[in-house]
Amino acid sequence: MAPKNERQKELVPMVGWRYDFVLWTLSVLVDLFFREVHPRGSWKIPRRGPVMIVAAPHANQFVDSLILMRVLRTEARRRIAWLIAEKSMRLRFIGAMGRAAGAVPVARALDSTKVGKGRIYLPDPVNDPLLVRGVDTQFDKDAQPGGLLVLPTINGSAANAEISEIYSSEEVRLKKEFKGADALKQLTGRSDVSADGKLINGGGGGKDTAPEFKGSTFKTAPKVDQTKVYDAVFRRLDDGGCVGIFPEGGSHDRTELLPLKAGVAIMALGSLAANPSSDLKIIPCGMNYFHAHKFRSRAVVEFGPPVEVSPELVQMYRSGERREATRQLLEIIYQSLVAVTVTSPDYDTLMLIQAARRLYNPKGKKLPLPMVVELNRRLVKGYTHYKDDPRIVNLKKSVNEYNSQLWLLGVRDHQVEYAKFSIPKVIFTLIYRLGKLAVMAIGTLPGLVLFAPVFIASKIISIKKSREALAASTVKLQGTDVMATWKLLVALAFAPLLYVLYTVLLTYWTYRNRVQGYVPIWVPLWTVMGFGFIFCTSITFAALRFGETGMDIFKSLRPLILSLNPSSANTLVKLREKRAKLSAEVTDVINTLGPEMFPDFDSARIVSDPFRDGPSHITPRFPRTDSPASSNGSRPITPQRGHTIAASIGGGSSAHGHLPRNESFGNLGSIDLITTRPPSRSRSRTSSSSELNRAGPFSMQGFSAITSKEGLEEVSKKIRGAMQERGKERSRRRSEEHSWEFADSGAITPASEDGKKNI
């Protein structure tokens, strides 16, 4: 066993009170930046025992981990140790917060790339694609076995390959060949390369490069030893802790998931190989944002069913078949992430899906964010499956034309309905909103002026950092994934300094002439200092709330003004008619193709069909999910050897193919200081039933029939178990209301007395 000081050197200890203090401090930023953050399926997180949270897509750099820390602490009473890039830990503030939260630093080879001397090419890409030759290179000095050769970035990605052997200063052999058509073009200078990375006109005999080709520039990356990282993760999991990882390897701003790194599978398999009885669970988590980098945006954090690694895969890993075991588990994890995220091939497809989703809800009902995410996910699956169908091709063309007309008019889809307003109603609405906007402006301007330096600084610095991140990345498209993080960091650093400056100026003004005589002589200066800081903070928060509402009102003015313009009004009326026609077409196509792809399409419908006559008989199936989970969470997914679990294409993304109801719909903005929603409701039976009554038109479906004695016994057993666990959870929560938990070590979530009896 390693000495104590060595153990602390390789593993940053997690101290409970420090973790909670950092989380409480930074959570205020989450509440300020995001308008809504909805956790969905948090009951699936085991309340005790080793857990790996696998989150994707990693679209918001450090903000992703902060949101999940808050959700897990609030919903599951767990502290999570994140794997964070060693490069980020070198940053002064990020490193301090990471160490306080018990984060595990991870070195990444691509973070340490350096420009290589000379140029490289493939002398024989057909017969020997692993051989790389250099011109004026110094492989013996610049590279090392196990390191990487990295090619220049093309189309937002840079190919890389691991070095197996170094023959000389100008010749190396790779462990695996470079993948992709772009890489082959870069290393051969030829353009006749197929999409799958093959030379079309063949070749061979060392004559496969273009005649005048001089090679490609390149970078080298060192070999990284991750032994200490794995040991740290194994120790946390062995102690029953919770470890978080973003398996894509880094943040990005793409619309699809990146290939997962093998590390997440190696950590899970290695932990179970060392301790098969640990009962490790892998929880997939989807980070679904609506404009991730924009101020006051929204997000849905969705947790999928636990993935339980099968003993067969663990045995494969222990017996030496590590590559195959890792591959299979990676595929399982990838499919579980697909089931809780909304991914699309590109940005245009995502815009098409969102437009189709709005058109499929022609009555204009405001759907809860989790339902919006679920509907987007189903539409993406359907579009991916039927994108070559002539009906889909024609519909895509019509929807894109409709989107273009909206952009030209400068209106949004929901504002097209203003075209049916009468002229008097338009005038009255416009005057009313202008008056309301004036009132909002009065409440916003003082805080806007006072806080303007922070807004300007955060905007400038975040843009600068996004450009730097884009230049240093091989996967980013625009670098927007780092903007939210830097906006929050700048605000966290500059806002207190600005408030202190204003307070000092107010105090000095009071000292000089009592603010032109308005402050009485008997008022001490220390009270002026306290008042000044509180006043500046309050003015800023008031401006935030008034400004948020005022901006929504301001955006609604343009379609009203267009409605008063005869030429624009006529265009708006035609656009409304086109929207109604498109809505019917979208609904008809979905109702035709939906049942072919989703067997429970009608019984698990999210949006009722407005074009059917008579009352809707659709009753979405929302299983009860507000009961606390058992100690092991919900029933896990147990993959078998050689078998991967495909993403659900049923009615939803849950294990049973239907849309599960969010048990809390709790916004992270539960801090009363600036919450946009009321505090989370009690989890009592009364509140649960009232929530069902609030479901509006979504009525509950009748219970399924139980046709066997075994089925009845199974249901009774589950009910008894759930009721027992619910009682334990209530007892634990009542005890926690009277005392705040400050544990010496946060690696293990402190168990209740009932939990100790089960150990």
N, C-alpha and C positions, 0 to 999 in steps of 0.2 A: 504493500500500500504506500502511496506517495505521502511524503511529509505534509504536515498541515499547511505550511507556508506555500508549498508547491501547489497544493490543491486550490488554494485561494488565488494563486497566480493564474491558473488555467481556467478558473471558473469564477465569474463575478457572483458573489453571494447575493441572494434576494432577501432583503430585510422588509418585513411586512409593513411597518409604519412608514418607511421611506417610500415604498411602492405606492401606498395609498395617498401619501401627501403629494407626490409627483402627479399621480392620476387626478386627484382633486383639483390641483392647480391648473393642469393643462386641459381638463375637461371644460373649463369655462370657454376656452378658445373654440372647442368643438361646437358648443352651444351658440357662440357668436357667429361662426362661419357658416354653419349649416342651418337651414330652415327646418328641415325634418330629417330624422334618421330613425328608420323603423327596423327593429330586430324581428326576424321571422324564424320560427322553428328553434328558438333558443332552449326549449325544453329537451331537445335532443342531446344537449351537452351533458355528459356524466358529471355529477356533483362531486365525485371523489374518484381517485384512481388515476393512473397515467393516461394522459390525453395528448394527442398531437392535433393542433388546429392547422389545417392546410387551407390557406386563403388565396383566392385569385378572382379576377385579374388584379394585378398590383398596379392600380392606376393613379395612386395618390401618395406615393412615397411614404413619408413618416406618418401622414395623417391616417392611413389605413390601419397601422398598428395601434395608434391612439384610440381610434373608434372601437376597435375590437377589444382593447384593454378595458374600455368603459363598459361595453356590452357584457363581456364575460364577468366583470366584477359586479355589475348590477343584476344581471339575469341569472347567473350560475354561481355567484359567490366564489369565483376562482381568480387567482392571479396567474398571469401567463408570462413566460420568459421567451422573448422573441430572439430569433437568429437575425442579427443585424450585420451589415457589411462592415468589415474592419476599417475601410476607408471612411465610413460615416462616423465611426467611433473616434476617429482622430479629430473631428470637428469639436470645438470646445464645448458648446452648449449641448449639441446632440450627444456627445460622448458622456457628459455629466448626467444627463437625463437617462441615457441607456444604462449606465452603471448603477444608478439609483433604482432603476426598474429591474435589475438583474438580467439584462440582455446578454446574449452569448455572441461575441464577435466572431465573424466568419471572414476569412481571407478569400478573395476571388481573383483568379488569375488574370481575368480581363481588366481588373482595376489597376494592374501593374504593367501594362503594355508599354513598350518603348520602340521607337522607330529602328528598324534594322538597316544595316548598311548594304547597299547594292540592290539587285533585283533577283527575282526567282521565276522559274518556269517549270513546266512538266516536259521532260525530254521525250517521254514515251507514254502518253496518257491512255493509250489503248491497251498495250500489253503490260505496262508497269505503272499504274496510276499512283502508286505509293512513293515513287522516287521523285524527289524534288531537287533540282539543280540550281545553283546560284551563279550570279555574275558579280565579281568583286564583293562577295559576301564574306562574313566571318562567323560562320555557324559555330565553330569551336569556341568562340568567345561570347557571342551574343545569345546563343541558344543552349538548351540542355535537354536531355531525354526526359520525357514527361511534360515538357513545356509545350507551348502552342506557337504555331505560325498563323498570323491573322492577316487577312487580305483587306484592301480598302473597302469602305462602305459603298454599297450599291443598293438603291431602292430601300434605304432604311435598315439594311442588314449587312453584316460583314461575316463572310465565311471564315472558319478557323479549323485547324486540324492539329491533333497531338503528335509530337515527335516521338518516334520509337528508337531510332538510332542516328548517331551523327558519324558519317563516314569521314568527312574532311571539312575544311572550311567552306567548301562550295557544294557539298552534297549531303543530303539527309534522307532518311526513310521515315515515312509516316506510319502511325499505328492504324489509321483509317484514312481513306481518300477524302479529298475535299468534295462536299456535296453541292449540287445545284448547277444550273446552267451558267449562271453569272460567274461562279468560281472558275469553271472550265474556260470560259471566254477570257477571263483575266490571266489565266496561266498558260494559254496557248495562243492568244491573239486572234483566234478564229471566230467567225460569226455563225458558221454553219453548225450550231449546237442545238440539239432538241431540248424540249422543255424538261425532260427527265435527266439532262446532263450527259448526253451521248453525242459523239461526233457523227454528223449525218453522212458525210462522204467517206467515212472510214479513215483508213490510214495505216500506220504501223511502221515498224522499222526505224523509229526515231525521227520520222519526218512529219510529225503531226502538228507542229507549230507553224504559224504564219511566217512567210519568208523574211519580212522585215521586223519581226517581233523581237523586242529587246528585254522582255520580262516585265513583271509587275513589282511595284513597291510592296512592302510588307512591314509588319510589326511582329515582335516576339513577346511572349508572356512566360514568366517563370513557372516552374512546377510548384504547386502549393500542397503542403502537407496538412491535411485536415484531421489528423489523429486526435489532437487536443479538442477540436470541436466535437467530434463524435463522442469522445469520452465525457465531455461536459453534458451533452444531450442525454447520453445513456444514464448518467448519474441523476440528472433531474427526473427522468422517467422512472428510474428504479426507485426513487424516493416518493413516487406517486404524484409528481408535479405535472404541470401543463406547459407544453412547449409549442410555440407558434412559428410557422415558417411560410414564406411565400415561395412556392416551388418553381416559379418561373425564373427565379434567380435575380431579379431586379425589377424596378418599376418601369412602366412603359405607358404609351398612350395609344396603343392599337385597339381595334375593335374585336380582335380575336385573342384567344389564349395562346401564349407562346409555348413551345415544347417544354415539358417539365424536366427539371434537372434530376439526376439520379439520386442526389443526396437525401431527399425526403424518404425514398424507398429504402435506401441503405440504413438510415437511422431507425426506421421502424423494424426492419428485419433484424438488424444488429441488436437492437434492444430486446426483441423477443427471443433471439438466439441465445443471448446471455441469461435471460430470465423468462422462460416460457410461461410461467404462471402469473406474469404481471398483469394480464388482461388489458393490454394496451388497446385503445380505441383511436381511430383516425376520424376526425370530424371535418368534412368538406365545408368550406364557407365561401359563399359568393358575395363579392363586393360590387353591388349594382348601383352605379351613380347616375344622376341626371345632371350633366355638366359638372364634372368632378372638380375642376379648378376654379369655378366661378363662385363668387360670394353669395351666400344665402341660397345655396343649391340644396338638393335633396338626395337621399341615399336609402337603399334597402339592403340590410345585412341579413343574408339567408343562410341558415345552417341545414345541411342535409343529414340523412340517416348515418349513424356511425358505421364506419368500415372496420370490420374485424379481420385481421390477417389470418388466413387459414393455416393450420399446422403443417399442411403439405408444402406451402411456400417457405415456411420457416425451415423445414427439414431440407428442402432444396438448397437454401442458402447455407445451411450448416454443412451440407455434404459436398460443397464446392461448386454447385451450379448457381453461383451468385449472379451472373449476368442474366440468366433466364428468369430467376426469381425476381430480380429487380425490375426487369422489363415487364413482367406480368403485373406486379404490384403497381408500377407506374401507370399502366394502362387502366387499371381499376380506379386509381386515384383520379386520373384525368377524366374518366367517364363520370365519376361522382361530382367533379367540379363542373362539368358541362351541364349537369342536371340542376345546378343552383345558380348558374350565371346566364347572362344574355350575351351571346357572342355572334358576330356576323363576319363575313369574309372581308368587308370593307365599310368605309363610312357611308357611301352612297346606299348600300343595302340597309344599313341601320336606319337611315333617314326614311327609306321606303317603308320599312317595317313599322316605324313609329307613325307614319302617315296612315298606313292601312289600319293600324290599331285605333286611331282617332275616328276614321271613317266607319269602323265596325261598331262604334258606339254612337249612333246617329242621334240618340235622344239627349246627348250632351251630359249624361250623368257623370259626376266626379267620382271616379273609382279610387279606392284606397291604393296607396303606392304598391303594396305587395301584389295586388291584383294586376296593376299595370305591368309590373315586372313579369308576372306569370303569363299574361296575355302576349307580351312581347316575345317571350321565350317560345311559346307555342307557334306564334307566327313565323319566327325564324326557322323553326324545325320544318314547318309546312312549306315555307318558301324554298328552303334548301332541297327539299325532296321533290317539289313540283316546278322548280324554276324554269325548266325547259318546256313545260306544258304551254301550248298556244294561248290558252285563257290567261295564264299568269303573265306571259310575255306582253299581251295586249293590255292587261290591267296595269302592269308596271309602267308602260308607256303613258297611259292616261293619268296615273297618280303622279308621275314625275312632271307632266305638263301642268297639273293642278298645283303642285308645289312651286313650280316656276312662276305661275300667275300670282300666287300668294306673295312670293318674294318681290315681284315687280310692284305690287300694290303696297307692300310694306305692312301687311296685316297677317294675323295668325289665323289658324284654322277655326278656332272657336269664335273669332270675331266676325266671321262671315255671316253669322246669324243676325247681325245688326241690319242687314239689308232688308229684313222684313218689318223693321220698325217704321211707323208712320213719321212724317216730318215733325209734327208737334212733339211726339215722344222723343225723337232724336234731339230736338232743341232743348227740351226739358232735361233729358239725361246729360247732355253736354254742359248745360249751365250748372247743374247740380254737381257734376264731377269737377268742373273748374273751381267751384267754390270749395269743395272738399280738398282739392289739391292745394288751394291757397292756404287753407288751415294747416295742412300737413307741412307746407313749406315753412310756415312760421315756427313749427316745432322742430324742423330739420336744420334750418340754416345755422343757428348758433353752434350746434355740435359739428356740422359740416365744416364750418370755418375753423373751429378749434382743432378738429381732428384731421384737417386737410393735409398737413405735412406727413402724417402717417400713411394716409391713402396714397399720396404721390410717391413716397419712398418705397412702400410695399409694391406698387405697380412697377416702378423702374427696376428695383432689385429683382423681383420675380421674373421679369422678362429677361434680364441679363443672365440670371441663373439658368433659365430654361434654355437659352442659347448655348451656354457653356455645357449643360448636360447633353444637349443634342449633338454638339460637336464631339463629345467624348463617348457617345453611345453608339452601339451597333444595331440597336433595335428600335429606338425612338423615331417617331415621325415628325413631331413638332416640339417635343419637350414639355408639353403641358402638364405632365405628371408630377413635376417638381414645383409648379407654380403655387399651388395651395399651401404646400409646406413652407415655402419662403414667405408668402404673405402672412402666415400665422407667426413665423419666427420674427419677422420685422415688426409686426404689431406688438408682439410680446416684449420686444426689446425697446422700441421707441415710445410706445404709449405711456408707460410709467414715467419715462424721462420727460416727456412732454407735459404730463400732468404736474410733475414736480416743478418744471420751469414756470408754468402758469401760476402755481401756488406761490412760488418765490416772488414772482412779479406782483401778485396781489398783496402779499404780506409787506413787501417793500412800499407799495403804494399806500397801504394803510399806515405804515410807520411814518411816511413823509407828511401826508396831509389828511389821513383818515378818509381816503377815497373822496376827496373834495368835500369832506365834512359829513358824509352820509353815515359813517361808522362812528358810533358814540365813543367817547374817551374811555369809558369804563370797560369796553370789550378788550380782553387781552389778545396779544398777537398770536398766541398758540392756538386759540380757538379759530382765528382767521385761517391759519395754516390747515387745520383739520377740515374746516368748511370748504376751503378752496379745492382740496383734493377730492372731497366727496362731490362737490358741485360739478367739477369738470367731468368726473366719471359718470354722474347722473345725466348730464347734458349729452354726453356721447351715446349712452344707451337710449335715451329718448330719441335722439336723431336717428339711431339705427332702426328703431321700431316705426317711427313716423316715416322715415325715408323708404322703408321696405313697402309700406302700404301706398305711399305716394307714388313710387315708381310703378306699381301695378296699375294705379289709376292713370298715370301719364301714358302708359303703353296702350290704354284702352281708348284714348282720345282720337287717334288717327282714323280708325274706321268710322267713327261718328262724324268726323269732319268730311270724310269721303262721301258719306251718305247724303250730305247737304249739297255736294257738287253734282249737278245733273249728269255730266258725262261719267264721272267716277261712280255715281250711284247706279247708273245703268250697268256698268261693268261689274259692280258688286252684286247686283241682282242676278246677272248671268252666272257669276261665279257661285252664287248660292244654289242656283238651279243645277249647275254642273256638279256641285258637291252632293246634292240629294241623289242625282243619278249615279255618281260614283259610289256613294254609300250603299245603294241597292246592289250594284254590281259586286262590290267587295263582299257584302253579306251573302250574296248568292253563291259566289265562288267558294267562300269559306264553308258555307252550309253544304255544298256539294262535295268538296274534297276533304273536309274535316272528318266526317265519319269513316272515310277510307283509311285515314292515318291514325285516328284516335278512336278506338272501339267504344269508349264511353263518352263520345263527343257530346251527345244530348244530355245525358244524366249529369255530366260534370261541367256544363256550360258556365262560363264566367259572365258573359253578357247575354241577356235574353234577346231573342230574335224579335225586333220591332215590326217585322213585316209579316208575322203570322197573325192570322185572325183569331180573335178570342183571347181569353186570359192565358198567359204562359203556363205551361205545365212543367217547366224546367225547374228543378230543385237541385241546386249544386250541393254536392256532398262535402260538408265541412266536418271532419271528425273532431271530436272534442280533444283539444290539445292544451287546455289551460291547467290540467292536473299536473303536478310536479312529476318529473320523470323518476324512475327508479334509480338506485345507486349506480347502475350501469347505463343509464340513459335509455333510449328507445331500442327496439329490437335492431341489432346491427346487421349490416350486410356482410355475409360470410362468403367470400369468393372461394371457389374450389380450384384445384390445380388445373392449369390449362384453360381456365374459363374466365372470361372478363364480363363485367356487368355493363351492358350498353346503357347509354342515357335513355331515360324514359321517353317514350313517344306516345304515351297514353294521354289521359286527360290532363295530366300535370306532371310535376317533377317529383312528387313524393314517391315513397316506396310502393304505394298502391295505385299510382297513376292519376290521383285526383289532387285538387288544390287544397292544401291544408290551411286552416284558418290561423292567422297569427294570434297567439294566445295573449299577447300583451299590447301589441301595436304601440309599445312604449317609445316615446321620442327621447333621444338622449338629452334633449333640452329640458330635463326635469328639474333643473335648478330654477327656483322660483324667480331668480334675478331677472331672467330674460327669456323665460320659456314661452314658446309659441303654442304649447298645448298644455292641458291640465296635467297635474302629476299622475303617475301611473296609478291605476285603480287597484283596489285590494283584490287579492286573488281568492276571495271568499266565494262560496257557492252562489250567494245572492248576486254578486257582481258578474259572475260568469253567466248566469241566466239572463241578467239584464243586458249583457253584451249581445246575447243571441237575439233578444228582442229588438236591439238596435240595428240588427242586420238589414232592416228595411225589407225590400222585396225578395231577399234571398231566404226562402223558407227552408226548413230542415226536411230532409228526406226520411221516410220511415225506416225502421231497423230491418236488417236482413233477417230472413227466417233461419232458425237453428233446427236442423233436421236430424241431428244425432245426439245421443247422450254424451259422447266424447266432446262434441262441440260445446254443449251446455257446460260441461265441467271445465273446459278450457276458458270459456268466457267468465265463469264464476271465479276461477282462480285468478284471472287477470284483474277483475273488479276488486277482489279482496286485497290483492297486492297493491293496487293503485290507492285504495282507501287507507291502507296501513302506511304507505309512503307519504300520502297527503297529510296524515296526522303527524308523522314525524317531522315533515317540513314545516307545518304550522308551529309545532312546539319549538323547533329550532329558531324560526323567525321571531317568535314572541320573545325568546331569550335574547336574541340579538338586538331587539328594540331597546333593551335596558343597558346595553354595554356595547361600546365600539371596540372592534377587534383590532388589537395591535400585536401581531404575532412576531416573534423574534426572527423567524424565517418564513418566507412566503412561498417556498418551493412546493410545500404541501398545503392544500387548502384545509384549514382546521376542520375536523369532523365534529359533528354533534355527538352527544352521549349515545344516542341511538345508533349512530354510525359506528361508534367504537365497539358496541356489542356485536356488530356484524363482522368485525374484522377477526 
